[in-house]
């Protein structure tokens, strides 16, 4: 009699567990895709190098003075 209440809930518990596993699997897959995309973006920026990027320091005058702000 002590095990009677567990018999009916076994299937429902398994469905909930499977559903949770599916959600976690999907979330992990989406997270991996996002992280790979971010890593690709960082690699693209790093591969450009300093000669490809413009910043305020490259716009100073020929005398080597700081640009006006």
Secondary structure by P-SEA (a helix, b strand, c coil): ccccccccaaaaaaaaaaaaaaaaaaaaaaaaaaaaaaaaaaaaaaacccccccccccccccccccccc
